[in-house]
Amino acid sequence: MKYEPISSKLYTQNRARFAKQMKPNSIAIFVANPVLSENSDAVYAYKANSDVTWLSGVTQEKTMVILYPDNADTSAREVLVVQRPDEMLEKWNGHLLRKDEATAISGIGNIQFVDSIDAQIQLWMHHADHVYLDTNENDRIGGDTFRTDLLFVHTFMKQYPLHRYERAARIMKELRAIKTKEEVEQVQRAVDITHKAFLRVCGFVQPGVMEYEIEAEITHEFIRNRATRHAYGAIIASGDRARTLHYVDNNQECKAGELLLMDFGAEYGNYNADLSRTIPVSGKFTKRQKEVYNACLNVHNYCKSILKPGINYAAYIDMVNKEMEKQLVAIGLISKTDLKNQDPANPAYRKYFYHGIGHHLGLDVHDIGTRNEPVKEGMLFTIEPGIYIEEEQMGIRIENNYWLTKTGSKDLFKGIPITVEEIEAAMKK
């Protein structure tokens, strides 16, 4: 791994949080994602099951975490299952964890190998009453997504049909939404690396550079600071391409007078940062660009002023949309008549702001967590308003990451240029 070792205390603490929510005499089984093949014998870049990572810190394929807090065998109340080291396989794919290494990462003392765990699971299942199995219940998952997690669930339930099954994801959604201090420390490392990359490109961007050259500068800064990877495909969109929310071609020239929207983030220690900034390619905003940018920044600042523990997230969104209406009227994009005559199912502001205001952030960029209940202390959200104007070939988005405290929030990107003046000064340097 590129990143520095993380204390196993983080994962020990997480397992205790989950075990506390389990029913008496229950066993919970979490299975890592498989490696998925591309064409021929190539494979896609591996991304571990975030629940397995949250519980153990291990990101190796064929890993399992088994929790059985009421197991009569006290040594088997926490079990980590890993792939058995194989000399020939390691010659091809690299090092596999030894038992002592797996314990050092996870804090779990009982390490078993996946090729010999079935008999142990059968023994434990014969004594357990309830079984927690893990499935992907992220609200954003696509309905046509191939679900390897369900293959395991179906097979396991067929083998043990008379047990009482429970949804581990129901508990995980509540627990993973509340970030501990140790988790936020990892997010902050990802944020700090992302901050450095942004400052680097501020000194690099000028008329004539290609979008992919900017992406390369970001990647360079990520790797030299031990980031594992990009948290997601970097969006480097100059001019009218900034109106395409998931633009990742990054293959066009940045021209004088255009705005450049960049949306990128580093992954560090399996935790993610998520930043959006819009800067002038020529180093200075025009009067109109500054006017629209400040309207977007006003919405951003309004969001962080009201996003506090206790506010219902749905109510928060409604309040933000009202503020966006106010700002769009102020810069002449919609009128009060437009608001009076608008279709409630398709409000006027949607022409210029057509995505959500933010999302949970953590092990996944769009992390799991409740979205229709009052938000709680410890939750970590993005705030990312945007204004997109087809007639002016302009797109602006401003995004920071906020960890909710007892009375408000902590901006993890505090200090990164965000105002017009700060951005122009950073580009001038």
Buried (B, 14 or more C-beta within 10 A) or exposed (E): EEBEEBEBEBBBBBBEBBBEBBEEEBBBBBBBBBEEEEEEEEEEEEBBBBBBBBBBBBBBBBBBBBBBBBBEEEEBBBBBBBBEBEEEEEEEEEEBBEBEBBBEBBBBEBBBEBEEBEEBBEEBBEEBEBBBBBBBBBEEEEEEEEEBBEEBBEEBBEEBEEBEBBEBBEBBBBBBBBBBEBBBBBBBBBBBBBBBBBBBBBEBBEBEBBBBBBBBBBBEBBBEBBBBBBBBEBBBBBBBBBBBBEBBEBEBBBBEEBBBBBBBBBBBBBBBBBBBBBBBBBBBBEEEBBBBBBBBBBBBBBBBEEBBBEBEBEEBBEBBBEBBBBBBBEBEBBEEEBBEEBEEEEBBBBBBBEEEBBBBBBBBBBBBBBBEEBBBBBBBBBBBBBBBBEEBBBBBBBBBBBBBEEEBBEBBBEEBBBEBEEBBEBBEE
